[in-house]
Amino acid sequence: MTEDPLLRTMIAALAPGRFDRLGVAVSGGGDSVALLHLLAVWRARGGPDLAAVTVDHGLRHEAAAEAKAVAEACAGLGVSHQVLRWQGWDRRGNLQDAARRARQRLIAQWAAGQGLGAVALGHTADDQAETVLLRLARGSGVDGLSGMAAQRQAGGVLWLRPLLGLRRAALRDWLRAHGIGWAEDPSNDDARFDRVKARQTLAELAPLGLDVAGLLDTAARMRMAREALAQAAQAAARALARIDAGDVVLAAGFAGLPEETRLRIAAQALRWIGGGDYRPRLVALRAALAAAQGGTPATLAGCLLLPEAGGLRLTREPQAVARSVAAPGALWDGRWRLHGPAAEGGEIRALGSAGLALCPGWRETGRPHAALAATPAVWCAGDLVAAPLAGRSAGWRAELACGEEDFFQSLILD
């Protein structure tokens, strides 16, 4: 066992023997540089092989030089490295959120190309405390206050945070002790950003006992509560939910569940169907559920909530997929693949109301008009070739990329 406490903490978080090869995201800042070098030490002692990546958001002139410094450090360590560049900022919306989403998307694509199943990130205990404080300020519930997960599956990648048990200052002390430099991002001191405000507020609240350690304890307790609530929701969903043509159909007993369980199941169903990154806002979710359970269809997160046989059907909203197009066999709307006879010039688009009118047997499917209008169909030169979920298969079949068990598991994993 290693005598270095930081190395020991990181290795324990990564479960030795679990990975043969690991990706690592390195911005050039102290946390990610420390992660890179700690992983390199572990690799030399029998740990996994490494591949590093840096995302240049193109927002600061210094970013290119910082990426170059990371490349040089990786070369010295014998770690392969690639720089990815983001050019999608349109100067609108939340910059930090847009950058985070772009970074995750780019790294996920890079990892897939490298054949990597997991990527390590440099978030620390300080980042965790700041996250919990920010979510507390926004009125988050149990899930939000449980903080960042030590590992999370998203975008086809297992994202790992092996430094969540370590303080930012300890990592910088380790770097200094080993003569390793790092870059300081001036935006980390820019009080226009909420995270910087949270960092400054934590320092002011420490005399009251509201400090990093206390917030980490809160997050740990909330994670325990979240796990219990998620398991209860999954058990209820297995008893009351079924998947039909990609829709989540909830039996009449759903209305009798505790509100927290109903909200959890419905929120995850909407994410699973609509592909959203986040759960819908609580106020909007409550309103949509109340309307649908009262007999009035509701729209939320690119989905429809439809009353059905005393329960609910959650389905894709036709308008949300009206412009989605894919080649036969390719992924459509992030969840469907259609397979069938060769169709030169064919494409996959939503069936729509006009297409459904060409499917005289659609009522025999037992599915509502609004739900079927959002299902995938094969079109060629404006003509409907097949609508396998609406009773017009013509030799075609529709296949969900993620099936029923995936939905049930998502209640635990997300």
KOLGU-928622 format. One line per 8 residues: for each residue x negated, y, z of C-alpha. Coordinates in nm, 4 decimals. Example, Ala and Ser with C-alpha at 12.3 -4.5 7.8 and 13.67 -1.06 7.14 Angstrom:
% residues 2
-1.2300,-0.4500,0.7800 | -1.3670,-0.1060,0.7140
***
This chain:
% residues 414
0.0000,0.0000,0.0000 | -0.1273,0.3458,-0.0893 | -0.2374,0.5796,0.1896 | -0.1164,0.8916,0.0050 | 0.2254,0.9728,0.1603 | 0.3469,1.1615,-0.1475 | 0.2495,0.8789,-0.3786 | 0.4067,0.6262,-0.1437
0.7357,0.8209,-0.1349 | 0.7478,0.8517,-0.5130 | 0.6699,0.4848,-0.5758 | 0.9332,0.3716,-0.3262 | 1.1933,0.5848,-0.5068 | 1.1081,0.4212,-0.8400 | 1.1276,0.0590,-0.7203 | 0.7945,-0.0998,-0.8248
0.8232,-0.3594,-1.0982 | 1.1422,-0.2119,-1.2378 | 0.9874,-0.0379,-1.5396 | 0.7116,-0.1356,-1.7811 | 0.7164,0.2067,-1.9442 | 0.8518,0.5355,-1.8179 | 0.9179,0.8750,-1.9698 | 0.8358,1.1887,-1.7730
0.9618,1.5411,-1.8418 | 0.6904,1.8003,-1.7768 | 0.7591,2.1728,-1.8047 | 0.4191,2.2832,-1.6816 | 0.5520,2.4034,-1.3460 | 0.4165,2.2739,-1.0177 | 0.6836,2.0119,-0.9499 | 0.6698,1.8379,-1.2876
0.2903,1.8649,-1.3108 | 0.2639,1.6971,-0.9704 | 0.5026,1.4260,-1.0894 | 0.2917,1.3655,-1.4008 | -0.0308,1.3306,-1.2035 | 0.1241,1.1149,-0.9306 | 0.2642,0.8833,-1.1965 | -0.0776,0.8701,-1.3626
-0.2344,0.7654,-1.0312 | 0.0288,0.4951,-0.9951 | -0.0282,0.3779,-1.3522 | -0.3989,0.3362,-1.2751 | -0.2992,0.1124,-0.9833 | -0.0701,-0.1090,-1.1884 | 0.2330,0.1145,-1.2356 | 0.4223,0.1580,-1.5635
0.2782,0.3055,-1.8797 | 0.3813,0.6661,-1.9413 | 0.5029,0.8950,-2.2174 | 0.5497,1.2662,-2.1489 | 0.7682,1.5309,-2.3088 | 0.7935,1.9088,-2.2804 | 1.0852,2.1205,-2.4001 | 1.0007,2.4701,-2.5233
1.3239,2.6693,-2.5046 | 1.1735,2.9549,-2.7006 | 1.2911,3.2051,-2.4410 | 0.9514,3.3216,-2.3109 | 0.6302,3.4035,-2.4953 | 0.4325,3.2100,-2.2338 | 0.6238,2.8868,-2.2975 | 0.4131,2.7800,-2.5963
0.0905,2.8212,-2.3990 | 0.2399,2.6283,-2.1068 | 0.3406,2.3434,-2.3385 | -0.0125,2.3416,-2.4806 | -0.1558,2.3193,-2.1282 | 0.0671,2.0193,-2.0567 | -0.0494,1.8566,-2.3803 | -0.4120,1.9052,-2.2768
-0.3455,1.7618,-1.9308 | -0.1741,1.4587,-2.0834 | -0.4627,1.4067,-2.3246 | -0.7010,1.4082,-2.0306 | -0.4877,1.1493,-1.8528 | -0.4436,0.9326,-2.1609 | -0.0676,0.9918,-2.1670 | 0.1129,1.0381,-2.4982
0.2902,1.3735,-2.5171 | 0.5353,1.5521,-2.7428 | 0.6739,1.9061,-2.7464 | 1.0408,1.9545,-2.8369 | 1.1721,2.2971,-2.9344 | 1.5202,2.4333,-2.8734 | 1.6501,2.6982,-3.1097 | 2.0193,2.6852,-3.0289
2.0655,2.9770,-2.7883 | 2.3322,3.2126,-2.9255 | 2.2906,3.4708,-2.6474 | 2.6358,3.3901,-2.5100 | 2.7510,3.2112,-2.1968 | 2.5410,3.0814,-1.9086 | 2.1792,3.0701,-2.0247 | 2.0524,2.8291,-1.7597
2.3409,2.5874,-1.8142 | 2.2994,2.5998,-2.1930 | 1.9249,2.5409,-2.1585 | 1.9797,2.2493,-1.9209 | 2.2280,2.0828,-2.1569 | 1.9991,2.1328,-2.4552 | 1.7009,2.0005,-2.2609 | 1.8865,1.6858,-2.1606
2.0102,1.6264,-2.5144 | 1.6665,1.6743,-2.6697 | 1.4929,1.4543,-2.4138 | 1.7566,1.1819,-2.4529 | 1.6995,1.1817,-2.8295 | 1.3235,1.1710,-2.7763 | 1.3560,0.8828,-2.5283 | 1.5685,0.6841,-2.7735
1.3083,0.7365,-3.0439 | 1.0334,0.6243,-2.8062 | 1.2256,0.3167,-2.6954 | 1.2371,0.4466,-2.3380 | 1.5252,0.3533,-2.1120 | 1.4338,0.5855,-1.8244 | 1.2927,0.9366,-1.7810 | 1.1598,1.0806,-1.4541
1.2384,1.4406,-1.3583 | 1.0580,1.6627,-1.1085 | 1.3457,1.7814,-0.8876 | 1.2449,1.8179,-0.5233 | 1.4095,1.8346,-0.1818 | 1.4179,2.2134,-0.2194 | 1.6061,2.1808,-0.5489 | 1.8519,1.9484,-0.3786
1.9157,2.1923,-0.0943 | 1.9652,2.4808,-0.3377 | 2.2085,2.2700,-0.5398 | 2.4162,2.1842,-0.2326 | 2.4239,2.5491,-0.1224 | 2.5350,2.6655,-0.4677 | 2.8084,2.4041,-0.4804 | 2.9226,2.4952,-0.1312
2.9576,2.8552,-0.2483 | 3.1718,2.7360,-0.5405 | 3.4058,2.5392,-0.3167 | 3.2907,2.1944,-0.4281 | 3.4301,1.8831,-0.2646 | 3.2676,1.5580,-0.1604 | 3.1173,1.4791,-0.5010 | 2.9577,1.8196,-0.5484
2.8214,1.8375,-0.1955 | 2.6578,1.4965,-0.2353 | 2.3986,1.6795,-0.4450 | 2.1925,1.5479,-0.7336 | 2.1780,1.1722,-0.7702 | 1.8424,0.9993,-0.7325 | 1.9312,0.8200,-1.0545 | 2.2023,0.8763,-1.3106
2.2909,0.7164,-1.6429 | 2.3806,0.9691,-1.9131 | 2.3225,1.0038,-2.2849 | 2.1864,0.6510,-2.3071 | 1.9084,0.7313,-2.0586 | 1.8545,0.6510,-1.6915 | 1.7481,0.9838,-1.5365 | 1.5304,0.9395,-1.2282
1.4450,1.1924,-0.9572 | 1.1702,1.0291,-0.7507 | 1.0629,1.3524,-0.5776 | 1.3931,1.4330,-0.4054 | 1.2402,1.3284,-0.0745 | 0.9462,1.5682,-0.1081 | 0.9158,1.9418,-0.0463 | 0.7979,2.1818,-0.3135
0.5213,2.3191,-0.0896 | 0.3841,1.9705,-0.0207 | 0.3531,1.9020,-0.3926 | 0.1641,2.2255,-0.4495 | -0.0659,2.1473,-0.1586 | -0.1347,1.8099,-0.3212 | -0.2155,1.9788,-0.6535 | -0.4532,2.2250,-0.4883
-0.6256,1.9456,-0.2993 | -0.6886,1.7679,-0.6299 | -0.7933,2.0804,-0.8193 | -0.4948,2.0702,-1.0542 | -0.3410,2.3909,-1.1851 | 0.0142,2.4658,-1.2934 | 0.2180,2.7463,-1.4480 | 0.4541,2.9764,-1.2599
0.7738,3.0632,-1.4449 | 0.8609,3.4275,-1.3641 | 1.2311,3.3451,-1.3937 | 1.1929,3.1516,-1.0673 | 1.1759,3.4906,-0.8954 | 1.4451,3.6605,-1.1048 | 1.7325,3.7390,-0.8680 | 1.9763,3.7598,-1.1598
1.9938,3.3799,-1.1523 | 2.2130,3.2066,-0.8940 | 1.9513,2.9454,-0.8085 | 1.7002,3.2151,-0.7184 | 1.9632,3.3830,-0.5014 | 2.0263,3.0490,-0.3295 | 1.6535,3.0061,-0.2660 | 1.6311,3.3507,-0.1098
1.9481,3.2957,0.0925 | 1.8147,2.9699,0.2348 | 1.5151,3.1530,0.3759 | 1.7458,3.4061,0.5418 | 1.9776,3.1391,0.6861 | 1.7029,2.9167,0.8261 | 1.7162,3.0820,1.1733 | 2.0799,2.9659,1.1967
1.9778,2.6080,1.1265 | 2.1112,2.6145,0.7698 | 1.7880,2.5005,0.6105 | 1.6615,2.2448,0.3618 | 1.6614,1.9593,0.6123 | 2.0166,2.0323,0.7255 | 2.1514,2.0544,0.3717 | 1.9781,1.7293,0.2785
2.1463,1.5597,0.5751 | 2.4817,1.6955,0.4591 | 2.4213,1.5690,0.1063 | 2.3307,1.2229,0.2370 | 2.6511,1.2015,0.4411 | 2.8568,1.3237,0.1485 | 2.7012,1.0572,-0.0735 | 2.8185,0.7904,0.1708
3.1689,0.9363,0.1650 | 3.1598,0.9618,-0.2128 | 3.0649,0.5964,-0.2499 | 3.3558,0.4905,-0.0292 | 3.6024,0.7104,-0.2191 | 3.4707,0.5890,-0.5548 | 3.5097,0.2254,-0.4542 | 3.8662,0.2911,-0.3386
3.9449,0.4629,-0.6684 | 3.7944,0.1787,-0.8683 | 3.9978,-0.0806,-0.6782 | 4.3165,0.1205,-0.7359 | 4.2360,0.1651,-1.1046 | 4.1790,-0.2069,-1.1525 | 4.5229,-0.2687,-1.0029 | 4.7135,0.0057,-1.1839
4.5278,0.1009,-1.5028 | 4.4780,-0.0637,-1.8394 | 4.3125,0.0451,-2.1617 | 4.5310,0.0517,-2.4722 | 4.3843,0.1702,-2.8028 | 4.1340,0.3826,-2.6139 | 4.3996,0.5379,-2.3902 | 4.4105,0.4984,-2.0136
4.7603,0.3856,-1.9169 | 4.8498,0.4215,-1.5496 | 5.1372,0.2204,-1.4035 | 5.4185,0.3707,-1.1973 | 5.2384,0.2892,-0.8723 | 4.9771,0.5528,-0.9562 | 5.2048,0.8260,-0.8205 | 5.2023,0.6644,-0.4763
4.8257,0.6726,-0.4344 | 4.6567,0.9263,-0.2039 | 4.5994,1.2527,-0.3883 | 4.2205,1.2222,-0.3711 | 4.2365,0.8818,-0.5395 | 4.4775,1.0026,-0.8071 | 4.2624,1.3047,-0.8838 | 3.9457,1.0953,-0.8993
4.0955,0.8379,-1.1374 | 4.2578,1.0988,-1.3610 | 3.9457,1.3164,-1.3766 | 3.7259,1.0249,-1.4767 | 3.9821,0.9013,-1.7291 | 3.9818,1.2437,-1.8954 | 3.6015,1.2451,-1.9091 | 3.5924,0.8891,-2.0429
3.8415,0.9718,-2.3179 | 3.7335,1.3257,-2.4020 | 3.3590,1.2870,-2.3503 | 3.3273,1.5885,-2.1206 | 3.0115,1.6478,-1.9191 | 3.2020,1.7626,-1.6125 | 3.5224,1.6852,-1.4296 | 3.8084,1.9280,-1.5025
3.8601,2.2097,-1.2544 | 4.0647,2.0978,-0.9558 | 4.3391,2.3582,-0.9993 | 4.3847,2.2715,-1.3672 | 4.3798,1.8977,-1.2968 | 4.6402,1.9257,-1.0233 | 4.8652,2.1338,-1.2481 | 4.8351,1.8922,-1.5412
4.9077,1.5884,-1.3243 | 5.2052,1.7585,-1.1613 | 5.3508,1.8492,-1.5009 | 5.3023,1.5038,-1.6520 | 5.4327,1.3232,-1.3458 | 5.7313,1.5573,-1.3564 | 5.8089,1.4525,-1.7127 | 5.6366,1.7303,-1.9101
5.3342,1.6453,-2.1292 | 5.0202,1.8400,-2.0426 | 4.6919,1.9172,-2.2184 | 4.3543,1.9220,-2.0434 | 3.9901,1.8617,-2.1368 | 4.0692,1.7678,-2.4961 | 4.3256,1.5114,-2.3827 | 4.7003,1.4732,-2.3435
4.8702,1.3523,-2.0271 | 5.1960,1.1893,-2.1339 | 5.4752,1.0527,-1.9113 | 5.5277,0.6831,-1.9872 | 5.7492,0.4210,-1.8207 | 5.7331,0.5853,-1.4798 | 5.3580,0.6243,-1.5075 | 5.1181,0.8132,-1.7329
4.9281,0.7684,-2.0559 | 4.6074,0.9686,-2.0902 | 4.5092,0.9952,-2.4546 | 4.3015,1.2064,-2.6915 | 4.4536,1.5345,-2.8037 | 4.5055,1.5345,-3.1844 | 4.3831,1.8929,-3.2180 | 4.0559,1.8026,-3.0431
3.9645,1.5507,-3.3152 | 4.1195,1.7245,-3.6152 | 3.7772,1.8103,-3.7604 | 3.5870,1.4984,-3.6564 | 3.4475,1.3085,-3.9557 | 3.2207,1.0030,-3.9757 | 3.1143,0.7440,-4.2283 | 3.2677,0.3963,-4.1986
3.0762,0.2026,-3.9343 | 2.9366,0.5201,-3.7751 | 3.0479,0.6485,-3.4368 | 3.3575,0.8692,-3.4595 | 3.4534,1.1077,-3.1794 | 3.1729,0.9589,-2.9739 | 3.3700,0.6407,-2.9034 | 3.5138,0.4605,-3.2083
3.3668,0.2500,-3.4900 | 3.5790,0.1245,-3.7785 | 3.4779,-0.1870,-3.9708 | 3.6360,-0.3252,-4.2854 | 3.6093,-0.3794,-4.6618 | 3.3755,-0.1649,-4.8680 | 3.5313,0.1764,-4.9243 | 3.3260,0.3866,-5.1639
3.3773,0.7522,-5.0814 | 3.5700,0.6623,-4.7681 | 3.5417,0.8503,-4.4418 | 3.6777,0.8224,-4.0909 | 3.9063,1.1037,-3.9780 | 4.1964,1.1416,-3.7378 | 4.5207,0.9855,-3.8551 | 4.7234,1.2976,-3.7803
5.0979,1.3387,-3.8141 | 5.0824,1.3293,-4.1939 | 4.8930,1.0016,-4.1908 | 5.1215,0.8528,-3.9292 | 5.4175,0.9220,-4.1577 | 5.2549,0.6762,-4.4007 | 5.2542,0.4004,-4.1368 | 5.6137,0.2722,-4.1207
5.5273,0.0100,-3.8605 | 5.3712,0.2450,-3.6054 | 5.6612,0.2149,-3.3599 | 5.5991,-0.1579,-3.3335 | 5.2644,-0.0834,-3.1667 | 5.4509,0.0552,-2.8652 | 5.2276,0.3623,-2.8657 | 5.3609,0.7185,-2.8712
5.3401,0.9379,-3.1796 | 5.1093,1.1932,-3.0132 | 4.8610,0.9241,-2.9089 | 4.8481,0.7568,-3.2502 | 4.7990,1.0888,-3.4294 | 4.4586,1.1170,-3.2590 | 4.3396,0.7669,-3.3513 | 4.0780,0.7016,-3.6221
4.1843,0.6198,-3.9765 | 4.0110,0.5504,-4.3069 | 4.0667,0.8106,-4.5773 | 3.9432,0.8268,-4.9345 | 3.9898,1.1312,-5.1570 | 4.2802,1.2465,-4.9431 | 4.4569,0.9102,-4.9484 | 4.5128,0.6991,-4.6391
4.3373,0.3635,-4.6737 | 4.3868,0.2161,-4.3268 | 4.5040,0.3028,-3.9761 | 4.4248,-0.0085,-3.7736 | 4.5669,0.1234,-3.4453 | 4.8938,0.2351,-3.6055 | 4.9967,-0.0923,-3.7674 | 4.8279,-0.0394,-4.1048
4.5050,-0.2369,-4.0839 | 4.4441,-0.3218,-4.4532 | 4.1602,-0.5458,-4.3365 | 4.0094,-0.2823,-4.1060 | 3.9584,-0.3010,-3.7309 | 3.8822,-0.0326,-3.4738 | 3.6284,-0.1006,-3.2022 | 3.5649,0.1057,-2.8897
3.1980,0.1705,-2.8240 | 3.2764,0.1435,-2.4516 | 3.5536,-0.0873,-2.3385 | 3.7803,-0.1347,-2.0398 | 3.5132,-0.2484,-1.7968 | 3.3049,0.0551,-1.8875 | 3.5880,0.2784,-1.7687 | 3.6212,0.0954,-1.4384
3.2454,0.1061,-1.3827 | 3.2331,0.4769,-1.4645 | 3.4408,0.5440,-1.1534 | 3.1446,0.4208,-0.9507 | 2.8505,0.5318,-1.1629 | 2.9451,0.8885,-1.2610
***
